[in-house]
Amino acid sequence: MKLFLVIPCYNEEEVLPETARRLKEKFASLMADGHIAEDSRIVFVDDGSRDRTWELIEELHRSDPLYRGIRLSRNRGHQNALLAGLMTVREECDAAISMDADLQDDINAIDAMLEKYAQGYDVVYGVRSSRKKDSFFKRTTAQGFYRVMKAMGVETVYNHADYRLMSRRALAGLAEFREVNLFLRGIVPLVGFRSTTVAYERGERFAGTSKYPLKKMLSFAFEGITSLSVKPIRLIASLGVLIFAVSVGMLIYSLIRHLLGHTVSGWTSLAVSIWALGGIQLLAIGTIGEYIGKIYLETKHRPVYLVSDYLTDGDRPTK
């Protein structure tokens, strides 16, 4: 089979040489054992890096045709860069594996993914076997992320990031999804086809810094929820019904107190009610506005990425 490995890169000059070396060794082993074809390739996608990432990709391509490079016209984010790589190579390969450049994903899990592919699976998800190496904070927030996504009605694979194998027909199915607001961890399960998982132990980052701090992770989760679920709007509607019921109860209570002659000016309760209702209204408007904003972006049909350069077999890097 012809395998393409797609790796999004953003400011990865510190880790890229080691990543390329280890992956080359892995591909050489797989080729020697007859698991993948000789024309399989490793594709680095430069997501508008501001360091020497693209220069390193060019050097790798010059030194060995095993390496290919895709450069986006500007930084579009991890999900768009990943999609750009997959969509660019989807008609050339039998299957593509996506992974990050930081070497935290165990490259030896590729063997198990290929075995599952040979058994007829179109999508093979790499899932973490444990989070023992994570800090308490990281472990708690990560697990909370998946629970919240599930509670909000977003279908995801627990403890799976973007380390996965997809067959050519699964990639063709993914190409049919035209969302501008991308959350591939939720979109890929919607593609369907036969799928399974492969467990692996996630390692430490070889070099560089994480591209997903807490603030970005929260934004990523919110993006996924609002892109794939309308449950937040339904929760707001339910909250509105609850508040209306409470207000009716307060009205009845106030009338009874008035008929009994026990009316007392309740400045505190009035102030609290105004602030509470005002805050809830702003939250509701903000959430609905987020959905309207996404609809606005979707209707524009803007491209989610533009490829500036694509280094293929026999090409020489453009300057």
C-alpha positions as CSV (number, residue, x, y, z in Angstrom):
1,M,0.0,0.0,0.0
2,K,1.1,3.6,-0.6
3,L,1.1,5.5,2.7
4,F,1.4,9.2,3.1
5,L,2.2,10.7,6.6
6,V,0.8,14.2,7.0
7,I,2.3,16.4,9.7
8,P,1.2,20.0,10.3
9,C,4.0,22.3,11.4
10,Y,4.0,25.7,13.0
11,N,7.4,27.0,14.3
12,E,8.8,23.6,14.6
13,E,12.5,24.2,13.7
14,E,13.7,22.8,17.0
15,V,12.0,19.4,16.6
16,L,11.7,19.0,12.9
17,P,15.2,17.5,12.1
18,E,14.7,14.8,14.8
19,T,11.2,14.1,13.7
20,A,12.3,13.6,10.1
21,R,15.1,11.3,11.2
22,R,12.9,9.1,13.3
23,L,10.2,8.9,10.7
24,K,12.7,8.1,8.0
25,E,13.9,5.1,10.1
26,K,10.3,4.0,10.7
27,F,9.4,4.2,7.0
28,A,12.6,2.3,6.0
29,S,11.6,-0.5,8.4
30,L,8.1,-0.6,7.0
31,M,9.3,-0.7,3.4
32,A,11.8,-3.4,4.2
33,D,9.1,-5.6,5.7
34,G,6.8,-5.0,2.8
35,H,4.1,-3.2,4.8
36,I,4.2,0.0,2.7
37,A,5.3,0.8,-0.9
38,E,8.6,2.4,-1.9
39,D,6.8,5.5,-3.1
40,S,5.2,6.2,0.3
41,R,5.9,9.7,1.5
42,I,6.3,12.0,4.5
43,V,4.5,15.3,4.0
44,F,5.2,18.3,6.2
45,V,2.6,21.1,6.1
46,D,4.0,24.5,7.0
47,D,1.2,26.5,8.6
48,G,2.7,30.0,8.0
49,S,5.6,29.5,10.4
50,R,7.7,32.5,11.4
51,D,10.9,30.6,12.0
52,R,13.1,28.3,9.7
53,T,10.5,25.5,9.5
54,W,9.9,25.9,5.7
55,E,13.7,26.2,5.0
56,L,14.2,22.9,6.9
57,I,11.4,21.3,4.9
58,E,13.1,22.4,1.7
59,E,16.4,21.0,2.8
60,L,14.8,17.7,3.7
61,H,13.1,17.6,0.3
62,R,16.4,18.3,-1.5
63,S,18.2,15.6,0.4
64,D,15.6,12.8,0.0
65,P,12.5,12.4,-2.1
66,L,10.9,10.6,0.8
67,Y,10.0,14.1,2.2
68,R,7.5,16.4,0.7
69,G,6.4,19.9,1.7
70,I,3.3,21.9,1.6
71,R,3.4,25.6,2.5
72,L,0.2,27.5,3.2
73,S,-0.1,31.1,2.1
74,R,-0.6,32.2,5.8
75,N,-1.2,30.8,9.2
76,R,-4.6,29.2,9.2
77,G,-4.4,27.1,12.4
78,H,-3.7,23.4,13.1
79,Q,-7.0,22.0,11.9
80,N,-6.9,23.8,8.6
81,A,-3.2,22.9,8.0
82,L,-4.1,19.2,8.7
83,L,-7.0,19.3,6.3
84,A,-4.8,21.0,3.7
85,G,-2.3,18.2,3.8
86,L,-4.9,15.4,3.7
87,M,-6.8,16.9,0.8
88,T,-3.7,17.6,-1.2
89,V,-2.5,14.0,-1.0
90,R,-5.8,12.1,-0.9
91,E,-5.8,11.1,-4.5
92,E,-2.2,9.9,-4.5
93,C,-2.2,7.5,-1.5
94,D,-4.1,4.4,-0.5
95,A,-4.2,5.7,3.1
96,A,-2.9,8.7,5.0
97,I,-1.9,9.0,8.7
98,S,-2.0,12.4,10.4
99,M,0.2,13.2,13.4
100,D,1.8,16.1,15.2
101,A,5.4,17.1,14.7
102,D,6.4,17.1,18.4
103,L,7.1,13.3,18.6
104,Q,4.6,12.8,21.5
105,D,2.6,10.4,19.3
106,D,4.3,7.0,19.4
107,I,5.4,6.3,15.8
108,N,5.5,2.6,16.5
109,A,1.7,2.7,16.6
110,I,1.8,3.1,12.8
111,D,2.5,-0.7,12.6
112,A,-0.8,-1.5,14.5
113,M,-2.7,1.0,12.4
114,L,-1.5,-0.6,9.2
115,E,-2.6,-4.0,10.5
116,K,-6.1,-2.7,11.2
117,Y,-6.1,-1.2,7.7
118,A,-5.2,-4.6,6.2
119,Q,-8.1,-6.0,8.2
120,G,-10.5,-3.7,6.3
121,Y,-10.8,-0.7,8.6
122,D,-11.1,2.7,6.8
123,V,-10.4,4.8,9.9
124,V,-8.0,3.8,12.7
125,Y,-7.9,6.2,15.7
126,G,-4.8,6.4,17.9
127,V,-5.9,6.7,21.5
128,R,-3.9,7.3,24.6
129,S,-3.7,4.2,26.8
130,S,-3.2,6.3,30.0
131,R,-2.5,9.8,31.2
132,K,-0.1,8.9,34.0
133,K,2.6,11.3,32.7
134,D,0.3,14.3,32.7
135,S,0.1,16.7,35.6
136,F,-3.1,16.6,37.7
137,F,-4.3,19.8,36.1
138,K,-3.6,18.6,32.6
139,R,-5.2,15.2,33.2
140,T,-8.3,16.8,34.8
141,T,-8.9,19.4,32.1
142,A,-8.3,16.9,29.3
143,Q,-10.7,14.4,30.7
144,G,-13.2,17.2,31.4
145,F,-12.8,18.3,27.7
146,Y,-14.1,14.9,26.4
147,R,-16.9,14.7,29.0
148,V,-18.1,18.2,28.1
149,M,-18.0,17.4,24.4
150,K,-20.0,14.3,25.0
151,A,-22.5,16.1,27.2
152,M,-23.0,18.7,24.5
153,G,-23.8,16.1,21.9
154,V,-20.5,16.1,20.0
155,E,-19.4,12.7,18.9
156,T,-15.7,12.2,19.6
157,V,-13.3,9.3,20.3
158,Y,-12.2,9.4,24.0
159,N,-8.5,10.3,24.5
160,H,-8.0,10.7,20.7
161,A,-6.4,13.8,19.3
162,D,-5.5,13.9,15.6
163,Y,-3.3,10.8,15.3
164,R,-5.3,8.6,12.9
165,L,-5.2,6.6,9.7
166,M,-7.8,7.3,7.0
167,S,-8.2,5.2,3.8
168,R,-8.6,6.9,0.4
169,R,-12.4,6.5,0.5
170,A,-12.6,7.9,4.0
171,L,-10.6,10.9,2.8
172,A,-13.0,11.2,-0.1
173,G,-15.8,11.2,2.3
174,L,-14.1,13.9,4.4
175,A,-13.7,16.0,1.3
176,E,-17.5,16.2,1.1
177,F,-17.7,18.2,4.3
178,R,-17.5,21.9,3.5
179,E,-17.4,23.5,7.0
180,V,-15.3,26.6,7.4
181,N,-15.3,26.1,11.2
182,L,-13.2,22.9,11.4
183,F,-13.2,20.5,14.3
184,L,-11.8,17.3,12.7
185,R,-12.1,15.2,15.9
186,G,-15.8,15.6,15.6
187,I,-16.1,15.6,11.8
188,V,-14.1,12.4,11.1
189,P,-16.5,10.2,13.1
190,L,-19.4,11.6,11.0
191,V,-17.7,10.3,7.9
192,G,-18.6,6.8,9.0
193,F,-17.1,3.7,7.4
194,R,-15.6,0.9,9.4
195,S,-13.4,2.2,12.2
196,T,-11.4,1.0,15.2
197,T,-8.8,2.2,17.7
198,V,-5.2,1.5,18.5
199,A,-3.9,2.3,22.0
200,Y,-0.4,3.9,22.5
201,E,1.6,5.5,25.3
202,R,2.0,9.3,24.6
203,G,5.6,10.5,25.3
204,E,7.1,13.8,26.2
205,R,7.5,16.6,23.7
206,F,11.0,16.3,22.2
207,A,11.6,20.1,21.9
208,G,9.8,23.4,21.6
209,T,6.6,24.4,23.3
210,S,3.0,23.3,23.2
211,K,0.8,25.0,20.7
212,Y,-2.3,24.3,22.8
213,P,-2.1,26.1,26.2
214,L,-5.3,26.1,28.4
215,K,-6.7,29.2,26.8
216,K,-6.4,27.7,23.3
217,M,-7.8,24.4,24.5
218,L,-10.9,26.1,25.9
219,S,-11.3,28.0,22.6
220,F,-10.9,24.7,20.7
221,A,-13.5,23.0,22.8
222,F,-16.0,25.9,22.3
223,E,-15.3,25.8,18.6
224,G,-16.1,22.1,18.5
225,I,-19.3,22.4,20.5
226,T,-20.7,25.3,18.5
227,S,-19.6,23.8,15.1
228,L,-21.2,20.4,15.7
229,S,-24.0,20.8,18.2
230,V,-27.1,22.9,18.8
231,K,-27.4,21.7,22.4
232,P,-26.2,25.0,23.9
233,I,-29.2,26.8,22.2
234,R,-31.5,24.1,23.5
235,L,-30.1,24.5,27.0
236,I,-30.7,28.3,26.8
237,A,-34.3,27.6,25.7
238,S,-34.7,25.3,28.7
239,L,-33.2,27.9,31.0
240,G,-35.6,30.4,29.7
241,V,-38.6,28.1,30.5
242,L,-37.2,27.6,34.0
243,I,-36.7,31.3,34.6
244,F,-40.2,32.0,33.4
245,A,-41.6,29.4,35.8
246,V,-39.7,30.9,38.6
247,S,-41.0,34.4,37.7
248,V,-44.6,33.1,37.7
249,G,-44.0,31.6,41.1
250,M,-42.6,34.9,42.4
251,L,-45.6,36.7,41.0
252,I,-48.0,34.4,42.8
253,Y,-45.9,34.7,46.0
254,S,-46.0,38.5,45.7
255,L,-49.8,38.6,45.2
256,I,-50.3,36.4,48.2
257,R,-48.0,38.6,50.3
258,H,-49.9,41.7,49.1
259,L,-53.4,40.2,50.0
260,L,-52.1,39.3,53.4
261,G,-50.8,42.8,54.0
262,H,-47.2,41.8,54.3
263,T,-45.7,43.7,51.4
264,V,-42.2,45.0,52.2
265,S,-40.0,46.8,49.7
266,G,-37.5,44.2,48.6
267,W,-34.7,46.2,47.2
268,T,-32.2,43.3,47.5
269,S,-34.3,40.7,45.8
270,L,-35.2,43.2,43.1
271,A,-31.5,44.1,42.5
272,V,-30.4,40.4,42.5
273,S,-33.2,39.5,40.0
274,I,-32.2,42.3,37.7
275,W,-28.6,41.4,37.7
276,A,-29.3,37.7,37.3
277,L,-31.7,38.1,34.5
278,G,-29.4,40.6,32.8
279,G,-26.5,38.3,32.9
280,I,-28.5,35.3,31.6
281,Q,-29.8,37.4,28.8
282,L,-26.3,38.5,27.8
283,L,-25.1,35.0,27.9
284,A,-28.0,33.8,25.8
285,I,-27.5,36.6,23.3
286,G,-23.7,35.9,23.1
287,T,-24.2,32.1,22.5
288,I,-26.8,32.7,19.8
289,G,-24.6,35.4,18.3
290,E,-21.8,32.8,18.1
291,Y,-24.0,30.5,16.0
292,I,-25.1,33.4,13.8
293,G,-21.5,34.4,13.3
294,K,-20.6,30.9,12.2
295,I,-23.6,30.9,9.8
296,Y,-22.3,34.2,8.4
297,L,-18.8,32.7,7.8
298,E,-20.2,29.5,6.3
299,T,-22.3,31.5,3.8
300,K,-19.3,33.3,2.5
301,H,-17.8,30.0,1.2
302,R,-14.2,31.3,1.8
303,P,-11.4,28.7,1.3
304,V,-10.2,27.3,4.6
305,Y,-6.6,27.3,3.2
306,L,-4.6,28.3,0.2
307,V,-1.4,26.3,-0.8
308,S,1.5,28.5,-1.6
309,D,4.1,25.8,-2.5
310,Y,3.9,22.1,-2.9
311,L,7.2,20.2,-3.1
312,T,6.6,16.9,-5.0
313,D,8.8,14.2,-6.4
314,G,11.4,15.6,-8.8
315,D,10.5,19.3,-7.9
316,R,12.9,21.8,-6.6
317,P,11.9,24.3,-4.0
318,T,10.6,27.6,-5.3
319,K,12.1,30.8,-3.8
